[in-house]
Amino acid sequence: MRHPWVQAVLSWVFYSWLKLCFVTIRWSHENRAAVERVWASGGPVIVLFWHSRVALGPAVWDHSRGQEIRALVSMSPDGEFFARAMEKLGFPAVRGSSMKKTATDKAKGGGAAFRELLRWLKNGGAVAITPDGPRGPAEEMAEGAAMLAKTSGAPVLMFGVACNPAIRLGTWDRSVVPLPFSRGVVVWEDPVIAPRDADLDELRRAWSARLTRVTDRAEELAA
């Protein structure tokens, strides 16, 4: 599964499947004005969505209007085929992982990725992060996203996305894989900025609750 040729084929298959789904899903949005303001104002932005929606996330960013975006993807061998597929969908990867207290960021490439993301934000780009990835716990935000927001001062834009019908994988996060011609819903949260003196633990708990709320709302509307 980790042979380069196998990875290349898997990335092409995954990309082709998602592309078919994205153009045939009937999309609707709630609070779309939030992202419209971000696109209109330009400048750096951190975009957050749960790891279970990683196969749906690329569908919601309008590359013709939004800031040029990069996605944080884990350095695991399994992340390679996913990184290739995301690049084909317009989300070039920065390889690393969200920082957790139980793992050193050096071992997971977090330090180098953090610095690269800061540089990208400083140049006015967008960064997409699944803050409970790559291994969970599901819907518990690690410190990396909150620390990046505090350090950069960039606004944080959260969204929930769902589609129905869809495939639910037996993974740790119950990942959602879309099906063609399904109904898709995106729910946007108003942008927030992390106070520089904010406590990281309190911030990530509050943001986890907000991100789960908009994700649950998307599920409700897609049902």
N, C-alpha and C positions, 0 to 999 in steps of 0.2 A: 504493500500500500504506500510505502514511503519512497519507492524508486522514483527518480526524477521524471521518467516517461509516464509512469502511472499518475503521478501528481499532475502532470501537464494535461493528461486526458481527463482526469477527474475535474480539474478546474474548468476545462472547456465545457464539459457536460453540465456542471453546476451552473456556470454562467449562462449557458443556452437555456436551461430550464427556467432560471430566474427571469431572464429577459422575456421569454414567452409569457410567464406569469404576469410580469409587471405591465406589459402592454395590453393584456386582456382582462385584468382585474378592474372592476368598477369601483373607482376610488371616491371617497368622500372625506371631508375634513371638518373638524370642529376647532374653533378658535384659530383659523388659518391666519387671521390678522397678526398674530404674534410672530409667525415666521416671515410674513410679508414685511413687517417693520424691520426685522433683522436684515433681510435681503436688500431693502431700500436704503438702509443706513450704511451698509457695508461695514468694514472693519472686522476685527477678530471675533470669533464666537466658538464656544465649546458646546457640542451637541451630544446629548446623553440619551440613550435608550437601553433597555435591558437586554442581556445577552440572548435570551430566548427569542428575541425579535431580530437577530442578526441577519437572517435571510430576507427580512422585509425592509430593514432600515434603508438600504440604498435606493429604494423606490421613491422615497419621500423628498429627496433633495433635488431641486430644480437647478441643474448645472448651468442653464442659460441665464439664470438670474442670481443665483446664490454665490457666495464666496467659494473660491477654489478650496476643496476639502481634502483632508487626509484622514485615514482611519488607523487607530491603534489596534494592531493585531499581534497576538502572542508569538513568541519565538519558537514555539514547539514545532516539531516536524509536521504535525497535523495542520498547523496554521499556515503552512506554505501553500497548499493547494487553495485554501480559502483566500489567502492574500492575493494570489494570482487572479482568482475569480472576481474579487472586489475591485482590483485594478481595471479589469475589463469593463466593470460597471461604473467606472469613474471615481473610485475611491482608492487611490494609491495608498499603500500601507506604510506606516511607521511601525517597525517591529519592536515589541516589548510587551510588558504586562502591567496591569494596574498594581500599585504597591499595596502590600498587606503587611500587617505587623508580624505575621507568622512566617514571612519569607523575605529574604534580602532582595532588594531591587537590583543589586549588581548581578545576582545569579540569573535573573530573569530579563536582563537587558533594560530594566526600568530606568536606571539613571541616564543612560544615553538617549533612550526614547523621550524621557521627560525634557531633556535639554533641546532635543530636536523639535518637540511640540511647542516649547516656549518660543523658539526661533520662528517657527511657522506662524504662531499667533502674533508675534511682534511684527511680522510682515503683512498682517491683515487677513490671514487665512482662517479657515474653519477646521476644527478638529472633531472627529466623531469617536466616541468612546462608549463601550459597553462596560459600565463601572463595576459590574459583578463578575466579569470575565477574568481569566478564561476558565476558572474551575469553581467559582462560587464562593460561599453559599449563594443560592439564587436570590435575587432581589435584595441583596445586602451590599451597599456601595462600599468599595474599598477606598483607601485614603487618597489614591492617586489623582482622581478627578477633582476632588475638593481641594487638594493641595495645588493642582495646576490652576484652578480658578482663583485661589487666593494669591498665588505668586504672579500670575499674568494680569489679573484685574479684568479679564475678558468676561463678557456676559455669558451666562449658561442657559442654553435652550434645551428643554426636555420635551420628549414626545412619547406617546404610546401609540402602537400600531398593531392592528389585528386584521385577520381575514377569515372568512367563513364561506365554504368549508376549507379545511387545511389539514395537514398531517402533523401530528404531535409525536416527536421522537421520544424514545425512552432514555434520554440523556439527563444529566443532573439538573438541567434547567427546563426540561420539557420543551425543547426548541420547536418553533413553529416553522414548517415548510409550506409555502403557499401552493395552491392549485390553480391552474388556468381558469379564467372566467368566474372566479369567486368574487365575493364582495369584500372590499378593503376599506378600512377606516383608520384615519390618522387624527389623533387628538393632541393638540399643541398646548403646552404650558407657557405662560408668560415668562419672558426672560428674567433671570435673577443675576445679581452680582454678589460674590462672596465678600463679606467684610474682611479686611486684612487681620482684624483682631478676633475673628470668629474661632471658636473651638472646633477642631476638625471632627471630633466624634459627634458633637451635636449637629454640625453641619451635614455630615453624611447621613445621619439618622433622619434629619428633616427632609433632605433631598431624596432619600430612598422612599419615604412615605409619599412625596409628591409624584415621583416617577411611577410608583405602583398605582397611585390613584388614576393617573391619566392612562396607564396601560389597561387597568380594569375598566375604565370608561370606554376605551376603544373596543374591548371585548364585548361589552354590553351593547354597543351600537352595531357591532358586526353580527351579533347573534340573530 
